[in-house]
Amino acid sequence: MPHVGVRRVNFLEEEAFSYGLADFLIGAYPDRMQSAAHGPDITIQLHFTA
């Protein structure tokens, strides 16, 4: 069990943040995007100018 000892409240806060970030990003387009693959790992970087 990877989440042993972690309170459920923490998950709810992270979930709310994730939904808020998703709502923001729906209307925002990155100024620049970079991606890289190293074996099974893939990294995507989105750069926004505020």
mmCIF file as gemmi writes it, N, C-alpha and C atoms, coordinates in Angstrom:
data_model
loop_
_atom_site.group_PDB
_atom_site.id
_atom_site.type_symbol
_atom_site.label_atom_id
_atom_site.label_alt_id
_atom_site.label_comp_id
_atom_site.label_asym_id
_atom_site.label_entity_id
_atom_site.label_seq_id
_atom_site.pdbx_PDB_ins_code
_atom_site.Cartn_x
_atom_site.Cartn_y
_atom_site.Cartn_z
_atom_site.occupancy
_atom_site.B_iso_or_equiv
_atom_site.pdbx_formal_charge
_atom_site.auth_seq_id
_atom_site.auth_asym_id
_atom_site.pdbx_PDB_model_num
ATOM 1 N N . MET Axp A 1 ? 0.839 -1.188 0 1 0 ? 1 A 1
ATOM 2 C CA . MET Axp A 1 ? 0 0 0 1 0 ? 1 A 1
ATOM 3 C C . MET Axp A 1 ? 0.875 1.24 0 1 0 ? 1 A 1
ATOM 4 N N . PRO Axp A 2 ? 0.932 1.98 -1.089 1 0 ? 2 A 1
ATOM 5 C CA . PRO Axp A 2 ? 1.821 3.137 -1.155 1 0 ? 2 A 1
ATOM 6 C C . PRO Axp A 2 ? 1.362 4.336 -0.347 1 0 ? 2 A 1
ATOM 7 N N . HIS Axp A 3 ? 0.099 4.405 0.043 1 0 ? 3 A 1
ATOM 8 C CA . HIS Axp A 3 ? -0.426 5.595 0.711 1 0 ? 3 A 1
ATOM 9 C C . HIS Axp A 3 ? -0.742 5.342 2.181 1 0 ? 3 A 1
ATOM 10 N N . VAL Axp A 4 ? -0.035 4.428 2.795 1 0 ? 4 A 1
ATOM 11 C CA . VAL Axp A 4 ? -0.265 4.12 4.203 1 0 ? 4 A 1
ATOM 12 C C . VAL Axp A 4 ? 0.179 5.305 5.049 1 0 ? 4 A 1
ATOM 13 N N . GLY Axp A 5 ? -0.646 5.73 5.96 1 0 ? 5 A 1
ATOM 14 C CA . GLY Axp A 5 ? -0.304 6.815 6.865 1 0 ? 5 A 1
ATOM 15 C C . GLY Axp A 5 ? -0.585 8.207 6.32 1 0 ? 5 A 1
ATOM 16 N N . VAL Axp A 6 ? -1.045 8.323 5.094 1 0 ? 6 A 1
ATOM 17 C CA . VAL Axp A 6 ? -1.365 9.623 4.518 1 0 ? 6 A 1
ATOM 18 C C . VAL Axp A 6 ? -2.854 9.879 4.728 1 0 ? 6 A 1
ATOM 19 N N . ARG Axp A 7 ? -3.142 11.048 5.271 1 0 ? 7 A 1
ATOM 20 C CA . ARG Axp A 7 ? -4.55 11.356 5.553 1 0 ? 7 A 1
ATOM 21 C C . ARG Axp A 7 ? -5.321 11.617 4.271 1 0 ? 7 A 1
ATOM 22 N N . ARG Axp A 8 ? -6.583 11.284 4.257 1 0 ? 8 A 1
ATOM 23 C CA . ARG Axp A 8 ? -7.458 11.487 3.099 1 0 ? 8 A 1
ATOM 24 C C . ARG Axp A 8 ? -7.591 12.962 2.747 1 0 ? 8 A 1
ATOM 25 N N . VAL Axp A 9 ? -7.498 13.85 3.74 1 0 ? 9 A 1
ATOM 26 C CA . VAL Axp A 9 ? -7.617 15.293 3.506 1 0 ? 9 A 1
ATOM 27 C C . VAL Axp A 9 ? -6.558 15.749 2.513 1 0 ? 9 A 1
ATOM 28 N N . ASN Axp A 10 ? -5.346 15.215 2.613 1 0 ? 10 A 1
ATOM 29 C CA . ASN Axp A 10 ? -4.276 15.595 1.689 1 0 ? 10 A 1
ATOM 30 C C . ASN Axp A 10 ? -4.656 15.25 0.262 1 0 ? 10 A 1
ATOM 31 N N . PHE Axp A 11 ? -5.267 14.1 0.051 1 0 ? 11 A 1
ATOM 32 C CA . PHE Axp A 11 ? -5.677 13.713 -1.29 1 0 ? 11 A 1
ATOM 33 C C . PHE Axp A 11 ? -6.742 14.655 -1.831 1 0 ? 11 A 1
ATOM 34 N N . LEU Axp A 12 ? -7.679 15.062 -1.005 1 0 ? 12 A 1
ATOM 35 C CA . LEU Axp A 12 ? -8.738 15.966 -1.445 1 0 ? 12 A 1
ATOM 36 C C . LEU Axp A 12 ? -8.167 17.324 -1.83 1 0 ? 12 A 1
ATOM 37 N N . GLU Axp A 13 ? -7.19 17.821 -1.082 1 0 ? 13 A 1
ATOM 38 C CA . GLU Axp A 13 ? -6.562 19.095 -1.404 1 0 ? 13 A 1
ATOM 39 C C . GLU Axp A 13 ? -5.799 18.998 -2.722 1 0 ? 13 A 1
ATOM 40 N N . GLU Axp A 14 ? -5.075 17.916 -2.923 1 0 ? 14 A 1
ATOM 41 C CA . GLU Axp A 14 ? -4.333 17.73 -4.167 1 0 ? 14 A 1
ATOM 42 C C . GLU Axp A 14 ? -5.281 17.585 -5.351 1 0 ? 14 A 1
ATOM 43 N N . GLU Axp A 15 ? -6.393 16.899 -5.144 1 0 ? 15 A 1
ATOM 44 C CA . GLU Axp A 15 ? -7.378 16.716 -6.21 1 0 ? 15 A 1
ATOM 45 C C . GLU Axp A 15 ? -7.996 18.062 -6.591 1 0 ? 15 A 1
ATOM 46 N N . ALA Axp A 16 ? -8.327 18.874 -5.602 1 0 ? 16 A 1
ATOM 47 C CA . ALA Axp A 16 ? -8.904 20.196 -5.881 1 0 ? 16 A 1
ATOM 48 C C . ALA Axp A 16 ? -7.894 21.058 -6.636 1 0 ? 16 A 1
ATOM 49 N N . PHE Axp A 17 ? -6.629 21.007 -6.235 1 0 ? 17 A 1
ATOM 50 C CA . PHE Axp A 17 ? -5.59 21.766 -6.942 1 0 ? 17 A 1
ATOM 51 C C . PHE Axp A 17 ? -5.47 21.295 -8.379 1 0 ? 17 A 1
ATOM 52 N N . SER Axp A 18 ? -5.486 19.988 -8.588 1 0 ? 18 A 1
ATOM 53 C CA . SER Axp A 18 ? -5.359 19.434 -9.941 1 0 ? 18 A 1
ATOM 54 C C . SER Axp A 18 ? -6.503 19.887 -10.834 1 0 ? 18 A 1
ATOM 55 N N . TYR Axp A 19 ? -7.724 19.874 -10.304 1 0 ? 19 A 1
ATOM 56 C CA . TYR Axp A 19 ? -8.865 20.329 -11.1 1 0 ? 19 A 1
ATOM 57 C C . TYR Axp A 19 ? -8.773 21.82 -11.4 1 0 ? 19 A 1
ATOM 58 N N . GLY Axp A 20 ? -8.334 22.621 -10.438 1 0 ? 20 A 1
ATOM 59 C CA . GLY Axp A 20 ? -8.176 24.048 -10.664 1 0 ? 20 A 1
ATOM 60 C C . GLY Axp A 20 ? -7.112 24.332 -11.713 1 0 ? 20 A 1
ATOM 61 N N . LEU Axp A 21 ? -6.015 23.607 -11.646 1 0 ? 21 A 1
ATOM 62 C CA . LEU Axp A 21 ? -4.949 23.775 -12.639 1 0 ? 21 A 1
ATOM 63 C C . LEU Axp A 21 ? -5.436 23.365 -14.016 1 0 ? 21 A 1
ATOM 64 N N . ALA Axp A 22 ? -6.171 22.274 -14.1 1 0 ? 22 A 1
ATOM 65 C CA . ALA Axp A 22 ? -6.71 21.821 -15.387 1 0 ? 22 A 1
ATOM 66 C C . ALA Axp A 22 ? -7.653 22.864 -15.974 1 0 ? 22 A 1
ATOM 67 N N . ASP Axp A 23 ? -8.503 23.465 -15.139 1 0 ? 23 A 1
ATOM 68 C CA . ASP Axp A 23 ? -9.417 24.509 -15.62 1 0 ? 23 A 1
ATOM 69 C C . ASP Axp A 23 ? -8.644 25.704 -16.158 1 0 ? 23 A 1
ATOM 70 N N . PHE Axp A 24 ? -7.573 26.076 -15.478 1 0 ? 24 A 1
ATOM 71 C CA . PHE Axp A 24 ? -6.752 27.196 -15.941 1 0 ? 24 A 1
ATOM 72 C C . PHE Axp A 24 ? -6.087 26.867 -17.27 1 0 ? 24 A 1
ATOM 73 N N . LEU Axp A 25 ? -5.537 25.677 -17.389 1 0 ? 25 A 1
ATOM 74 C CA . LEU Axp A 25 ? -4.774 25.317 -18.582 1 0 ? 25 A 1
ATOM 75 C C . LEU Axp A 25 ? -5.651 25.096 -19.814 1 0 ? 25 A 1
ATOM 76 N N . ILE Axp A 26 ? -6.932 24.849 -19.616 1 0 ? 26 A 1
ATOM 77 C CA . ILE Axp A 26 ? -7.83 24.68 -20.76 1 0 ? 26 A 1
ATOM 78 C C . ILE Axp A 26 ? -7.831 25.946 -21.626 1 0 ? 26 A 1
ATOM 79 N N . GLY Axp A 27 ? -7.767 27.115 -20.999 1 0 ? 27 A 1
ATOM 80 C CA . GLY Axp A 27 ? -7.815 28.359 -21.748 1 0 ? 27 A 1
ATOM 81 C C . GLY Axp A 27 ? -6.455 28.99 -21.992 1 0 ? 27 A 1
ATOM 82 N N . ALA Axp A 28 ? -5.389 28.337 -21.58 1 0 ? 28 A 1
ATOM 83 C CA . ALA Axp A 28 ? -4.05 28.908 -21.742 1 0 ? 28 A 1
ATOM 84 C C . ALA Axp A 28 ? -3.221 28.022 -22.666 1 0 ? 28 A 1
ATOM 85 N N . TYR Axp A 29 ? -2.481 28.672 -23.531 1 0 ? 29 A 1
ATOM 86 C CA . TYR Axp A 29 ? -1.604 27.943 -24.436 1 0 ? 29 A 1
ATOM 87 C C . TYR Axp A 29 ? -0.158 28.248 -24.075 1 0 ? 29 A 1
ATOM 88 N N . PRO Axp A 30 ? 0.697 27.251 -24.054 1 0 ? 30 A 1
ATOM 89 C CA . PRO Axp A 30 ? 2.094 27.502 -23.687 1 0 ? 30 A 1
ATOM 90 C C . PRO Axp A 30 ? 2.811 28.329 -24.751 1 0 ? 30 A 1
ATOM 91 N N . ASP Axp A 31 ? 3.753 29.158 -24.293 1 0 ? 31 A 1
ATOM 92 C CA . ASP Axp A 31 ? 4.583 29.925 -25.211 1 0 ? 31 A 1
ATOM 93 C C . ASP Axp A 31 ? 5.652 29.034 -25.838 1 0 ? 31 A 1
ATOM 94 N N . ARG Axp A 32 ? 6.024 28.017 -25.103 1 0 ? 32 A 1
ATOM 95 C CA . ARG Axp A 32 ? 7.042 27.099 -25.585 1 0 ? 32 A 1
ATOM 96 C C . ARG Axp A 32 ? 6.816 25.726 -24.96 1 0 ? 32 A 1
ATOM 97 N N . MET Axp A 33 ? 7.139 24.676 -25.682 1 0 ? 33 A 1
ATOM 98 C CA . MET Axp A 33 ? 6.99 23.318 -25.177 1 0 ? 33 A 1
ATOM 99 C C . MET Axp A 33 ? 8.253 22.533 -25.501 1 0 ? 33 A 1
ATOM 100 N N . GLN Axp A 34 ? 8.715 21.743 -24.544 1 0 ? 34 A 1
ATOM 101 C CA . GLN Axp A 34 ? 9.856 20.862 -24.751 1 0 ? 34 A 1
ATOM 102 C C . GLN Axp A 34 ? 9.472 19.468 -24.283 1 0 ? 34 A 1
ATOM 103 N N . SER Axp A 35 ? 9.975 18.471 -24.974 1 0 ? 35 A 1
ATOM 104 C CA . SER Axp A 35 ? 9.739 17.109 -24.53 1 0 ? 35 A 1
ATOM 105 C C . SER Axp A 35 ? 11.016 16.304 -24.701 1 0 ? 35 A 1
ATOM 106 N N . ALA Axp A 36 ? 11.157 15.292 -23.865 1 0 ? 36 A 1
ATOM 107 C CA . ALA Axp A 36 ? 12.33 14.422 -23.921 1 0 ? 36 A 1
ATOM 108 C C . ALA Axp A 36 ? 11.923 13.033 -23.452 1 0 ? 36 A 1
ATOM 109 N N . ALA Axp A 37 ? 12.551 12.024 -24.032 1 0 ? 37 A 1
ATOM 110 C CA . ALA Axp A 37 ? 12.304 10.64 -23.629 1 0 ? 37 A 1
ATOM 111 C C . ALA Axp A 37 ? 13.643 9.99 -23.281 1 0 ? 37 A 1
ATOM 112 N N . HIS Axp A 38 ? 13.681 9.378 -22.109 1 0 ? 38 A 1
ATOM 113 C CA . HIS Axp A 38 ? 14.863 8.656 -21.647 1 0 ? 38 A 1
ATOM 114 C C . HIS Axp A 38 ? 14.387 7.287 -21.172 1 0 ? 38 A 1
ATOM 115 N N . GLY Axp A 39 ? 14.54 6.289 -22.031 1 0 ? 39 A 1
ATOM 116 C CA . GLY Axp A 39 ? 14.046 4.959 -21.7 1 0 ? 39 A 1
ATOM 117 C C . GLY Axp A 39 ? 12.542 5.009 -21.543 1 0 ? 39 A 1
ATOM 118 N N . PRO Axp A 40 ? 12.026 4.495 -20.429 1 0 ? 40 A 1
ATOM 119 C CA . PRO Axp A 40 ? 10.561 4.491 -20.233 1 0 ? 40 A 1
ATOM 120 C C . PRO Axp A 40 ? 10.012 5.818 -19.706 1 0 ? 40 A 1
ATOM 121 N N . ASP Axp A 41 ? 10.901 6.761 -19.367 1 0 ? 41 A 1
ATOM 122 C CA . ASP Axp A 41 ? 10.463 8.038 -18.795 1 0 ? 41 A 1
ATOM 123 C C . ASP Axp A 41 ? 10.318 9.092 -19.875 1 0 ? 41 A 1
ATOM 124 N N . ILE Axp A 42 ? 9.225 9.838 -19.807 1 0 ? 42 A 1
ATOM 125 C CA . ILE Axp A 42 ? 8.962 10.922 -20.74 1 0 ? 42 A 1
ATOM 126 C C . ILE Axp A 42 ? 8.721 12.183 -19.922 1 0 ? 42 A 1
ATOM 127 N N . THR Axp A 43 ? 9.367 13.273 -20.334 1 0 ? 43 A 1
ATOM 128 C CA . THR Axp A 43 ? 9.201 14.554 -19.665 1 0 ? 43 A 1
ATOM 129 C C . THR Axp A 43 ? 8.634 15.552 -20.672 1 0 ? 43 A 1
ATOM 130 N N . ILE Axp A 44 ? 7.594 16.26 -20.255 1 0 ? 44 A 1
ATOM 131 C CA . ILE Axp A 44 ? 7.006 17.327 -21.071 1 0 ? 44 A 1
ATOM 132 C C . ILE Axp A 44 ? 7.052 18.596 -20.233 1 0 ? 44 A 1
ATOM 133 N N . GLN Axp A 45 ? 7.667 19.644 -20.781 1 0 ? 45 A 1
ATOM 134 C CA . GLN Axp A 45 ? 7.735 20.924 -20.104 1 0 ? 45 A 1
ATOM 135 C C . GLN Axp A 45 ? 6.929 21.943 -20.902 1 0 ? 45 A 1
ATOM 136 N N . LEU Axp A 46 ? 5.996 22.589 -20.226 1 0 ? 46 A 1
ATOM 137 C CA . LEU Axp A 46 ? 5.199 23.65 -20.841 1 0 ? 46 A 1
ATOM 138 C C . LEU Axp A 46 ? 5.647 24.958 -20.205 1 0 ? 46 A 1
ATOM 139 N N . HIS Axp A 47 ? 6.03 25.927 -21.021 1 0 ? 47 A 1
ATOM 140 C CA . HIS Axp A 47 ? 6.521 27.213 -20.539 1 0 ? 47 A 1
ATOM 141 C C . HIS Axp A 47 ? 5.471 28.283 -20.834 1 0 ? 47 A 1
ATOM 142 N N . PHE Axp A 48 ? 5.078 28.997 -19.76 1 0 ? 48 A 1
ATOM 143 C CA . PHE Axp A 48 ? 4.088 30.062 -19.886 1 0 ? 48 A 1
ATOM 144 C C . PHE Axp A 48 ? 4.719 31.381 -19.464 1 0 ? 48 A 1
ATOM 145 N N . THR Axp A 49 ? 4.473 32.434 -20.202 1 0 ? 49 A 1
ATOM 146 C CA . THR Axp A 49 ? 4.921 33.756 -19.841 1 0 ? 49 A 1
ATOM 147 C C . THR Axp A 49 ? 3.734 34.5 -19.229 1 0 ? 49 A 1
ATOM 148 N N . ALA Axp A 50 ? 3.911 34.902 -17.989 1 0 ? 50 A 1
ATOM 149 C CA . ALA Axp A 50 ? 2.804 35.574 -17.289 1 0 ? 50 A 1
ATOM 150 C C . ALA Axp A 50 ? 2.93 37.074 -17.399 1 0 ? 50 A 1
